Amino acid sequence: YFRSMKVYEKVSIAECVKQTGKRPMGVRWVDINKGDSTQPNYRSRLVAKEFRRNDGKPEWYAATPPSECLKLMLHKLATNRDHKLLYADVSRAYFYAPAVRPVYVQLPEEDRLPGDENMCGRLRVSMYGTRDAAMNWATEYGETLLAAGFRQGRTSPCLFHHDVKNISIMVHGDDFVAVGNPTHSASTEAALREKYKLKTETLGLAEGDGD
């Protein structure tokens, strides 16, 4: 999957040291249970181990929406019987966000070939565990929604509204919640699916919608 997403390209460790003054950062596999204790659904994720300053001041900040936003989205759904709610989960979202600074990681054991002894990976896209990955992803999805005609919120950059289609979107990490007319919800889903791999669910009164 890393190769298909072109997460990094192999370069010499000497390049890393020249560009950053440091050796490439380490990586580790993390198992994530997407299920529960009765029906586990384990997945592995390769995570970079980038140093974080412990001064309480994050160097790169990615906003998350206030909890009240979800209540407002549900209120909009409940007061408009012709509306539906679209939930979309982007799979491995950070891999869609281009890297904006030189970041080098050690090659995982599974990708070390003969002759790679002095090689590392230079990130082409953002990787879980790096400090600016969340911010890069926020920039990426923001540009996608703006290009689709949405207007970004002033009080929270995680909120979007399409003035013509009257559809509202809240984004939390890699999760999108959209409320609006079913036809416009479908066009919004198509705009997201054109760029990202999605898992979706719907909530509404039409046949086939979840409840």
C-alpha positions in Angstrom: 0.0 0.0 0.0 2.9 2.3 0.8 4.3 1.7 -2.7 0.9 2.3 -4.4 0.5 5.6 -2.5 4.1 6.6 -3.2 4.6 7.6 0.4 8.3 8.1 0.0 11.2 7.7 -2.4 14.4 6.1 -1.6 17.4 8.5 -1.3 20.8 8.3 0.4 21.2 8.9 4.2 23.9 11.3 3.2 21.2 13.5 1.6 19.2 13.4 4.7 22.1 14.5 6.9 23.0 17.3 4.4 19.5 18.6 4.3 18.5 18.3 7.9 21.7 17.9 9.9 20.3 14.7 11.4 19.9 11.1 10.5 16.5 9.9 9.3 13.8 9.5 12.0 12.8 6.0 13.1 9.6 4.3 12.3 7.5 1.6 14.1 4.4 -0.5 13.4 1.3 0.3 15.5 -1.7 -2.1 15.7 -5.0 -0.4 15.7 -8.3 -2.2 16.7 -11.0 -0.8 14.4 -13.5 -3.2 16.0 -14.2 -4.0 19.7 -13.4 -6.6 22.3 -15.9 -9.1 20.9 -15.2 -8.5 17.2 -11.6 -7.2 16.9 -10.5 -5.8 13.5 -6.8 -5.1 13.8 -4.9 -3.1 11.3 -1.3 -2.1 11.2 0.0 1.4 10.6 3.6 2.5 10.1 4.2 5.6 12.2 7.2 7.9 12.2 8.8 8.7 15.5 9.4 12.4 15.2 10.7 14.3 18.3 8.1 16.6 19.9 9.1 19.5 22.1 7.6 19.1 25.6 6.9 22.8 26.2 3.1 22.7 25.8 3.2 24.8 22.6 2.6 22.8 19.5 4.7 23.9 16.5 2.0 22.9 14.0 -1.7 23.2 14.8 -4.6 21.6 13.2 -8.1 22.7 14.3 -10.9 20.4 15.4 -14.6 21.5 15.4 -16.3 22.4 18.7 -18.7 19.6 20.0 -21.6 22.0 19.5 -21.1 21.8 15.7 -22.3 18.2 15.6 -25.4 19.1 17.5 -26.2 21.9 15.0 -25.7 19.5 12.1 -28.2 17.1 13.7 -30.6 19.9 14.3 -30.5 20.9 10.7 -31.2 17.3 9.7 -34.0 16.9 12.2 -35.8 20.1 11.1 -35.6 19.4 7.4 -37.3 16.1 6.5 -36.0 16.3 2.9 -32.4 16.4 4.1 -30.1 13.5 4.7 -26.8 13.2 6.6 -23.8 11.8 4.8 -20.9 10.4 6.9 -17.6 9.8 5.0 -14.4 8.4 6.4 -11.3 8.9 4.3 -9.0 5.9 4.4 -5.4 6.8 5.3 -6.1 10.5 4.9 -2.6 11.8 5.5 -1.2 10.0 2.5 -3.3 12.4 0.3 -1.6 15.5 1.8 1.7 16.4 0.1 4.8 16.9 2.3 5.7 20.5 2.6 9.1 20.2 4.2 12.1 17.8 3.9 11.3 14.8 6.1 13.4 11.6 6.0 12.5 8.3 7.6 14.3 5.0 8.1 13.2 2.3 5.7 11.0 -0.4 7.3 12.4 -3.9 7.3 9.8 -5.0 4.8 11.1 -2.5 2.2 14.9 -3.0 2.6 16.4 -4.5 -0.5 20.0 -5.5 -1.2 21.9 -2.3 -1.7 19.6 -0.2 0.6 22.1 -0.3 3.5 22.8 3.4 3.2 19.3 4.5 2.0 16.3 6.1 3.7 12.9 7.4 2.6 12.2 11.0 1.7 8.5 11.6 2.2 6.5 12.7 -0.8 3.3 12.8 1.3 2.5 13.3 5.0 3.1 10.3 7.3 1.4 9.5 10.6 3.7 10.5 13.5 5.2 13.6 11.9 4.4 16.9 13.5 2.8 18.7 10.5 0.8 15.7 9.1 -2.6 16.9 10.5 -2.0 20.5 9.4 -1.1 19.3 5.9 -4.2 17.2 5.7 -6.4 20.2 6.8 -4.9 22.2 4.0 -5.5 19.4 1.5 -9.2 18.9 2.3 -9.8 22.6 2.6 -8.5 23.1 -0.9 -10.7 20.3 -2.2 -13.9 21.7 -0.7 -13.1 25.2 -1.7 -12.6 24.0 -5.3 -16.1 22.3 -5.1 -17.7 25.6 -4.3 -17.8 25.6 -0.5 -17.1 28.5 1.7 -14.9 27.9 4.8 -16.1 28.9 8.2 -14.7 32.0 9.9 -15.0 30.8 13.5 -13.8 27.3 12.7 -11.8 26.2 9.6 -13.4 22.7 10.0 -16.8 24.0 8.9 -17.9 24.5 5.3 -21.1 25.7 3.6 -22.2 25.7 0.0 -24.4 28.8 -0.5 -26.0 27.6 -3.7 -26.7 24.0 -2.7 -27.3 24.8 1.0 -25.2 21.9 2.3 -23.1 22.1 5.4 -20.0 20.1 6.2 -18.2 19.5 9.4 -14.7 17.8 9.3 -13.1 16.1 12.3 -9.7 14.6 11.3 -10.5 12.2 8.4 -14.3 12.2 9.1 -16.7 14.3 7.1 -20.3 14.9 8.2 -22.5 16.6 5.5 -26.2 17.6 5.8 -28.3 18.8 2.9 -30.6 17.8 0.1 -29.9 14.1 -1.1 -29.0 15.2 -4.6 -26.5 17.7 -3.3 -25.2 15.3 -0.8 -24.5 12.8 -3.6 -22.6 15.5 -5.6 -20.6 16.3 -2.5 -19.8 12.6 -2.0 -18.7 12.4 -5.7 -16.4 15.4 -5.3 -14.7 13.7 -2.3 -14.6 10.3 -3.9 -12.9 11.8 -7.0 -9.8 12.4 -4.8 -10.0 10.1 -1.8 -10.8 6.5 -0.9 -14.0 6.7 1.2 -16.2 4.6 3.4 -19.7 6.2 3.6 -22.9 5.9 5.5 -26.2 7.9 5.2 -28.9 8.8 7.7 -32.3 9.9 6.4 -35.8 8.9 5.6 -35.2 7.5 2.1 -35.1 3.8 1.4 -31.5 2.5 1.9 -30.5 5.2 4.4 -29.3 4.1 7.7 -31.3 4.7 10.9 
